[in-house]
Amino acid sequence: MTTGALYLQQIINGLSLGAMYALLALGFTMVYGILELINFAHFSVFMVSSFIGMWALELLGLQGQGVILTGFALVGALVFGFVVTMLGAGMLGVAIERIALRPMRAARGTAAMITTIGVSYVLLNSILLGVGADSKNFPNPMPEMHWDIGGATLRLRELLIWCVSLVLMLGLHLFVNKTRLGKAMRATAQDAEAARMMGIDVDRVIVTAFFLGSALAGAAALIFGLYYNYTSFIIGYSAGLRAFTAAVLGGIGSVTGAMLGGIIIGLIEALGGQIVSVRWTDVIIFSILVLVLVFAPTGLLGRSTTQRS
Amino acid sequence: MIGRDRAAPRHGTLGGETFALLRRASPVQWVAPHLRSRVGVSLVFAFALLFPVLHRNDADIDSAANALAYAALALGLNIVVGFAGLLDLGYAAFFAIGAYTYGAFASFQIQPAWSGFWEPFQWLQLVARMPMPTGDVVHFTVSFWLMLPISAAVAALFGVLFGAPTLRLKGDYLAIVTLGFGEIVPIVARNWPSVTNGAMGLNGVAAPQLFGWSFGVDATPYYYVGLGLIAVLILVSSRLKSSRIGRAWMAIREDEIAAAAMGINRVKFKLLAFAIGAAFAGATGTYFVAKLQTATPEMFMFPVSVMILVMIVFGGIGSIWGVVLGAMILQILQSWFLEDLSQWLHALGRLIHVEWLQQIELVQSIEMIFGLILVTMMLYRRQGLIPATRAVPALSLAEQAAQVELAAPRAAERLRVLDNVAYQGDGPLLEVKDVTVRFGGLVALRSVSLTVPARSVVAVIGPNGSGKSTLFNAVTGLVVPEAGKVNLAGYDITRLPPHDVLGRGMARTFQNLRLFPNLTVLENVLIGMHARLHTGAFGALTRLPGTLREEAQAREHCLEILALFGNRLLPRLDHVVSSLSYANRRRVEIARALASSPKLLLLDEPTAGMNPAETLELAGQIKNLHEHGLSIVLIEHKLDVVVSLADNVVVLDHGEKIAEGTPDVVRRDEEVIRAYLGRSASLGSAAVA
């Protein structure tokens, strides 16, 4: 492979990772936008939903990479997988909000965030104790189709990731900007108290944000499985922190920012591994997290959050 | 606990009746808890000392020694999270720094070539010369006892380094940044094999020696070192907590803005909390590595930080004995109880022939238990096992009935505390010149000027939103004016941070009350004295006679100030302010401002929310203060209060000064009437007051 082709390959990889991080970042940003809460449970919702996706595909009789589907069968299987995973993840998110976070609504300071760390631990260890510590082979019914582009390889799975992410993000964009509930959501993010006084059911908005954010995490989890062909109880932490960095970089609270941040972090991970060393990728990403928070806490597209004094 | 006894005014200059009142209000609180806790502490330590003798099981003593290490970490994190309220999710990073600092200087990892440079160090027994086939090399042999404080200092340095950029951040952002640092440190340890031996970890770290005798692998000596460490850290924690420093931390935790307005340098005290918390972890890291004789990056990852957080949440955030208890329980649960319980379940499984019971390994579920503890405690018992603040029973009916005694007849004597506050210089005390404040496109103040002569009362009035509170904020440094100048006693304070403004002699109250809600009345007022006291970390730890005297005088000063409000506040010294009535909270805020011995007092709607009788009472007390030479600027809506107190009135409307003069002149001013009552009213007669 020539150097140019190598970089092109890393850009393809980076865009795929980035699409996944963007979907995951949207969940962080939507919840933060409305509740000003950093939701650590999101890490584990992502991880748990990758298992939901795995079981859903296995329900169709797909095991590992043994069964390859084509045509309508493939499309049907994938649609089934995404719908089940996203619904399952969404319901998990709603359950977390109802059980653990709603009673914390009035709590001062960081109490709610500490609770989400606890929830994250409970979910993580439920999978660890229930399924085991070894990583699981993720079913992938896609044929090994690929195209050669300037020396780099573009696989079918990458194309799928891009299409699915594009459709979901477009859908979310339309939902937030064109529907009544989306408008209520934006109003609540601006000022929950005023929104409540205008007759908006803030609890419903919050539940919607958790459902949508978690469903998108579910989509990201299925993408993770289809991309890497495995899942395990530990995948939530590093992917979650990268996605969180993406949300912060894009400007936490901003939906477009989360998408942009996700793509940038994906590219940094892929190209940074190529240029510097894979060993230092994490340090690069966490340094971005720290630097953005310290020097430009509004990120690329974020609105300045009014600090209550 | 420790330090509690200092609260008792044993030989106060207060009138005998006030002192009697104090005793009547809470006789048990003054003496008993202190004695009780001292006996309790002695019993706990006696048991801890005897434990290895009573229970001669090396494995259990070893677990206990590990538990002590985690209790030490919990104490350190408690300083940062519990006292100063800064959520640190990467605390294990400092543990790692302490561990690797000792590990690097007490193992065979770093071996530079030998040269004459090392000879003095060899003479000091810090290094040894080691012959190697390729030439002699240096072998570091720095003593464990020397490295304990050095590691603590190195970790403290990193605490300041990591803390400095995070100072401006809100709670949750701060947590994320610390998490980032917490991730970076173990990765660096893994990727820097020349110092840390990478993922394989340091090996052969030297065991501590005492008079030539090496500790080796026997658990008992480590246990006693750990016990000593914990004893020191508990002492340090409790002495800091009950000192000026601890009060400053808790003030920052409760309300940063109010802390700054009360003279606390936030940057300095936040960094101090980070540094001391990190130092605890650094020393503990050294202890832990010396005990294990190895260090790997995995020992310091995010789960360790979370575990320590679980310990302090479980035990009680901010409570010294609580976090120690929390750490001990969780460690013992992990190393003894779950192990034993698994064995019992296996035995039961064999007995009743159930296969899966024999497979259960409960130790694996410890993180699940951590998660459940975090969620359960947060939802149902946020104050933890041992709450940091004791609930003080409400006053009895008889005590409440004894309440109407006011300070007025004895005021002359009691106001001695204000004797030296009167401004003696020439010229105006406060000069505000053409101050403009803009929030985005909104001009909150447009070129406002006003002068407060020494020993005068100036009232600032105006409709809601006219910029009165913004004026206070601009004058006290909470808002930086875009243009204009503020002089206090001839000194330019325009761009001074709030804590320096207070230091210069101007104290304020807030319109919406900014007390430290979870602290007691006495603590709130003591925080007001922050800028007038000098105790530093060293003084707080050593409790030299000078420090003790300062603290005793401070408490006495506070009691005298509280006595200004008769027996409204004195019987409630130990009550948490959030439990007080609204009027009493207003009084505490004024007392807190007075405690800083200001030359000028800014009161933002002091009588808001008070009934007519209380308003009259407070107005009388403010008048008293004024008669003693204190200058006062007052924002007030009740015009009868303004008329009875103010020498001069300044009227603001839409951020501009529209009138100024004596109360009589101002209330006849057309412009003022129009601002208050609208255009049509001004056509009628002057009907404002």
Interface residues (C-beta under 8 A of the other chain):
Chain A: E36 L37 I38 A100 P103 M104 A107 G109 T110 A111 A112 M113 I114 T115 I117 G118 V119 S120 Y121 V122 L123 L124 N125 S126 L128 L129 Y237 L241 F244 V248 R279 W280 D282 V283 F286 S287 L289 V290 L293 V294 P297 Q307 S309
Chain B: G85 L87 L89 P165 T166 R168 L169 K170 G171 D172 Y173 A175 I176 V177 L179 G180 F181 E183 I184 I187 V188 R190 N191 I257 F302 V306 L309 V313 Q364 S365 E367 M368 F370 G371 L372 I373 L374 V375 M378 L379 R382 L478
